[in-house]
Amino acid sequence: MKKLGLIGYPLGHSFSKKYYLEKFEKERIEHIDYDLYPIERITDFPPIFSNKDFYGVNVTIPYKIEVMDYLDELSEEAEAIQAVNCIRIRHLPDGRPHLKGYNTDAYGFEASLKPLLVPHDKKALILGNGGAAKAVTYALDQLGITYKLVSRTKQIDNYTYDELDASILADYTLIINCSPVGTFPNIAEFPRLPYEYINDRHLLYDLIYNPEETTFLKKGKEKGARTKNGYEMLLLQAEKNWEIWNSESFSI
């Protein structure tokens, strides 16, 4: 039985496990299992990838950066982003595992965003500065969209929420929430933007998919903005993971 799985901690309800198990059943894919592997420390990872039944894992919070210490190789986008959410495992003839890290979050975000863009969407505000924001900035670079990070504290070359005003929001029509603010069960929370300056020229994208419509998106929609949640991004990156794990190409 081949094994796939998700590492992180803690692991509650998992989109990935449900998605892949349903995929296996629907497409009649046999002899492969996908399960959750909550590890309290990244040092608990080696026994998983050393198991010859494993040929791929997903990585979530808090290990997307730490896990890179265990990898033999990084894809181009993972190298640029410096965060990994997908690992392909190949066991060499001498038994040693070879691990290559990828970042499919960037692919999922870019592919889901691109069809929504209109000519005036040339500048983006990115809410939050964690690992998810790194994948988003990489994708925006690929699309030729300039951006500014927005966070609670002032840093070099970013905005704080208090600095946002009518002129800034008129200039930045794409607003992307990369923070966890508004995630279930805290669905009443939302990024503290001056929503009175949002209008039908704006596109609000929330990486959150639970709830389906966050308060951030709801408030944008009330002002006429285009809105998008993170569910399609998840679907696209999940399929990209599957493609990577099952790719025949392999060289070291």
C-alpha positions in Angstrom: 0.0 0.0 0.0 1.5 3.3 -1.1 1.2 6.1 1.5 0.5 9.9 1.2 -0.3 12.2 4.0 -0.3 15.6 5.7 2.2 16.7 8.4 1.6 19.6 10.7 0.5 20.4 14.2 -2.2 20.4 15.4 -4.3 18.8 12.7 -8.0 19.1 13.0 -10.4 18.8 10.1 -8.4 18.3 6.9 -9.5 19.3 3.5 -6.7 17.3 2.0 -7.6 13.9 3.6 -11.3 14.3 2.6 -10.3 15.4 -0.9 -7.9 12.6 -1.7 -9.9 9.8 -0.2 -12.9 10.9 -2.2 -10.7 11.2 -5.3 -9.4 7.7 -4.8 -12.9 6.3 -4.5 -14.4 8.3 -7.4 -11.6 7.5 -9.8 -11.2 3.9 -8.5 -7.5 4.5 -7.5 -6.5 1.5 -5.4 -3.6 0.6 -3.1 -3.0 4.2 -2.0 -3.9 5.7 1.3 -3.9 9.4 2.5 -3.8 10.1 6.2 -3.0 12.8 8.8 0.3 12.8 10.7 0.2 15.3 13.5 3.8 15.7 14.7 4.6 17.9 17.7 8.2 18.5 16.5 9.7 18.6 13.0 12.3 16.1 14.3 9.4 13.5 14.3 9.4 13.8 10.4 12.2 11.4 9.5 10.5 8.1 10.6 7.7 9.1 8.2 9.7 9.8 5.0 12.1 6.9 5.8 9.1 4.5 5.4 9.5 3.1 1.9 5.7 3.1 1.5 5.6 6.9 1.5 6.0 8.7 -1.8 4.6 12.1 -1.0 3.4 14.4 1.8 1.8 17.7 2.2 3.1 20.2 4.8 1.1 22.7 6.7 1.5 25.0 9.7 3.9 25.3 11.4 6.5 23.4 9.3 6.4 24.9 5.8 9.8 26.5 6.5 11.4 24.2 9.0 10.8 21.1 6.8 13.3 22.5 4.2 16.1 21.4 6.5 15.2 17.8 5.6 15.0 18.2 1.8 17.6 17.3 -0.8 16.2 19.5 -3.5 13.8 22.5 -4.0 11.7 23.3 -7.1 12.2 26.8 -8.6 9.2 28.3 -6.9 9.9 26.7 -3.5 13.4 28.1 -3.7 12.1 31.6 -4.5 9.3 31.5 -1.8 11.4 29.7 0.8 8.3 27.7 2.0 7.2 24.2 1.0 3.7 22.6 1.1 4.3 19.5 -1.1 7.1 17.0 -0.9 7.8 14.2 -3.4 9.7 11.2 -2.0 11.7 8.8 -4.1 13.6 5.9 -2.5 17.0 5.3 -4.2 18.4 1.9 -5.0 20.5 2.0 -1.9 17.4 2.6 0.2 18.0 6.3 1.0 15.0 8.6 0.6 15.4 11.6 -1.7 13.0 14.5 -0.9 12.1 17.3 -3.3 10.1 20.3 -2.0 7.5 22.2 -4.0 5.1 25.1 -3.3 1.8 24.4 -5.0 0.0 27.2 -3.0 1.5 29.7 -5.5 0.3 27.7 -8.5 -3.2 27.4 -7.0 -3.5 31.0 -6.2 -2.2 32.3 -9.5 -4.4 29.9 -11.6 -7.6 30.8 -9.6 -6.9 34.6 -9.6 -5.9 35.0 -13.3 -9.4 34.7 -14.8 -10.8 37.3 -12.5 -8.3 40.1 -13.4 -9.4 43.1 -15.4 -7.0 45.6 -17.0 -7.0 48.1 -14.0 -5.9 45.3 -11.5 -2.3 46.4 -11.6 -1.6 46.8 -7.8 -2.4 44.6 -4.8 -2.5 45.0 -1.1 -1.6 41.8 0.8 -3.0 41.5 4.2 -0.6 39.6 6.5 3.0 38.7 6.1 3.2 35.0 7.0 4.0 32.0 4.8 0.9 32.3 2.7 1.8 35.8 1.8 5.2 34.5 0.4 3.4 32.3 -2.0 1.0 35.1 -3.0 3.8 37.6 -3.7 5.6 35.0 -5.9 2.4 34.5 -7.9 1.9 38.3 -8.2 5.4 38.7 -9.5 4.7 36.1 -12.2 1.6 38.1 -13.2 3.4 41.4 -13.2 1.2 42.9 -10.4 3.0 45.2 -8.0 2.0 44.9 -4.3 2.4 46.3 -0.8 2.1 44.3 2.4 -0.2 45.5 5.1 0.4 44.6 8.7 -0.4 45.9 12.2 3.1 47.2 12.8 5.2 49.5 10.6 8.1 47.9 8.8 10.3 48.9 5.9 8.2 49.3 2.7 4.8 48.2 4.0 1.6 49.9 5.1 -0.1 49.6 8.4 -3.9 49.3 8.6 -4.1 52.8 10.1 -2.3 54.3 7.0 -4.9 53.0 4.5 -7.0 55.8 3.1 -9.1 56.7 0.1 -6.1 57.5 -2.2 -4.3 54.2 -1.4 -7.5 52.1 -2.0 -8.2 53.9 -5.2 -4.7 52.9 -6.4 -4.7 49.3 -5.2 -7.8 47.6 -6.5 -6.8 44.0 -5.7 -6.9 43.2 -1.9 -5.8 39.7 -0.8 -6.3 38.4 2.8 -3.4 36.1 3.6 -4.1 36.3 7.4 -6.2 33.8 9.4 -8.6 36.6 10.5 -12.1 35.5 9.9 -11.5 31.8 9.8 -14.1 29.5 11.5 -15.0 29.6 14.3 -14.1 33.3 14.5 -16.3 34.2 11.6 -17.3 37.7 12.9 -13.7 38.9 12.7 -12.4 40.7 9.7 -9.3 42.8 8.6 -9.7 46.4 9.7 -9.8 48.1 6.4 -11.6 51.4 5.6 -14.4 49.6 3.7 -16.1 52.8 2.9 -13.5 53.3 0.1 -14.2 49.9 -1.5 -16.2 50.0 -4.7 -16.9 48.0 -7.9 -13.4 48.5 -9.2 -12.0 46.3 -6.4 -11.4 42.6 -6.3 -11.3 41.1 -2.8 -9.6 37.6 -2.5 -9.6 35.7 0.7 -7.4 32.6 1.1 -9.8 31.4 3.7 -12.5 28.9 2.5 -14.2 28.2 5.8 -16.6 30.0 6.1 -17.4 30.1 2.4 -18.0 33.8 2.6 -16.0 35.6 5.3 -17.0 38.9 6.8 -14.2 40.4 4.7 -15.7 39.2 1.5 -19.3 40.1 2.6 -18.3 43.7 3.4 -16.6 44.0 0.1 -19.6 42.6 -1.8 -21.8 45.1 -0.1 -19.7 47.8 -1.7 -20.0 46.2 -5.1 -16.6 44.6 -5.2 -15.8 41.3 -7.0 -15.0 38.6 -4.4 -13.3 35.2 -4.3 -12.6 32.7 -1.5 -9.8 30.2 -1.3 -11.6 27.0 -2.2 -10.7 26.8 -5.8 -7.1 27.6 -4.9 -7.1 24.5 -2.7 -8.6 22.3 -5.4 -6.0 23.4 -7.9 -3.1 22.9 -5.6 -4.4 19.5 -4.5 -4.4 18.4 -8.2 -1.0 19.9 -8.7 0.3 17.9 -5.7 -1.1 14.7 -7.3 0.6 15.5 -10.6 3.9 16.0 -8.8 3.7 12.8 -6.7 2.9 10.7 -9.8 5.4 12.3 -12.2 7.7 9.8 -13.8 10.5 12.4 -14.2 13.1 12.0 -11.5 16.8 12.9 -11.5 19.3 13.8 -8.9 
